[in-house]
Amino acid sequence: MRIRFGRPDISRYADRFDLPEAGPGLSVTFLGVATLLVEDGASAVMTDGFFSRPSLLSVGVRRIAPDRARIDAALTRAGVTSLDALIPVHTHFDHAMDAAAVAARTGARLVGGASAANVGRGGGLPGDRIVQVASGERVEFGAFALTLAESHHCPPDRYPGTIGRPVVPPVKASAYRCGEAWSLLLRHASGRTALIQGSAGFVPGALSGWSAEVAYLGVGQLGVQDEDYIRAYWRETVETVGARRVVLIHWDDFFRPLDRPLRALPYLGDDLDATMRVIDRLAAEQGVRVHFPTLWRREDPWAGLP
C-alpha cells in the first residue's frame, strides 16, 4: 500500500467550531486530545488532564515524564485551581501520564480502574486520593454523578494490557499500557447528561439502557478503520445513548504543544477526512448535529437542546 504523507487540513471544518460559548453555570472546556473540563462554578471534573504533550522523538526513543511547566501553564490558562475528580479514559501516556501531577496540584481524586490507580501511586498520590471503580459503578463528586462503563481501545492498541505496578516516571511510553478503557457517562444535578468516549473503541451492548443528550466522541485512529467499523462505533455510542449532538475529540496531533495551533493527526496514523465522510452521512440520516470544540473556550454543548 502506498504511504501517504501530510495531514488533513482542519480549516476545512472551520464552520464546525461553532458550539455556543457558555454563560454562568454548566460548561465544557476542551483542552486537547480527550481532556475535557466540565464545571458549573461550584463543582468541577476533568477527563485525562494530559498537557505535557512530549514530542514524537521523545516518545519514540526517550523516557518521558510529566512536564510541570506545561501542566501549570495549561491549568492556569483554563482557570483551574481545584477539581473534584480526574478520570483518565484509559492509561496510555497521551491520557494518563499527567494524571497524578494534575490531581496533586488540584486536590482531585483520581478515578479509574487498577491501572489508573497504579499511575496515581507511581506519581506519589496518596491512597485516599485514589478511587478505584468497577464497570457500571456510579460515583458522585459535587454536582456530578459519574458512571464508568467498560469499553475498548480503538484498534490497533500499540500498548495493550494492564498496568500491574506503580509507574514511576520517567519511563518509556510503553509503560503506560492501555489498562481499563472506559465510556464515561456524566449526569449533572441540573439533569444535563453527556457521554464521553475518549477512544474510538467499544464493547457491543455495553451502553444499552443508558442515555445521554450529548456525545463527546473520540475519533483518533477511526479514519484508518473500514466503513463498517465506523458505522458500528457510531451505532454503539451515539445511537445507543440517543445523543442529539456530537462533539469530536481526540483528533488533534498530541505531539504538538498546546501553545501552538492545533492540527489534525497525520495520515500515517489517521485520516480525519475519511472519518468525517462516514460520520457526516450518519449524522444527516439521523438528524444529529456534529461539531468540533474550540480549545480553551468554555462552551455549552446542551444549548438549544430540549
ABEGO torsion letter per residue (X at the ends): XBBBBEBBBAAAAAAABABBBBBBEBBBBBAEEABBBBBAGABBBBBGGBAAGBBAAAAAABBBBBBAAAAAAAAAAAGBABBABBBBABABAAAAAAAAAAAAAAGBBBBEBAAAAAAAAAAGBBAAABBBBBBGBBBBBEABBBBBBBBBBBOBBABBEBBABBBBOBBBAAABBAEBBBBBBBBBAAGBBBBBBABBBBBBGAABGBBBABBBBBABGAAABBAAAAAAAAAABAAAAGBABBBBBGABBAABBAABBBBBBBAAABBAAAAAAAAAAAAAAAGBBBBBBBBGBBBBAABGBX
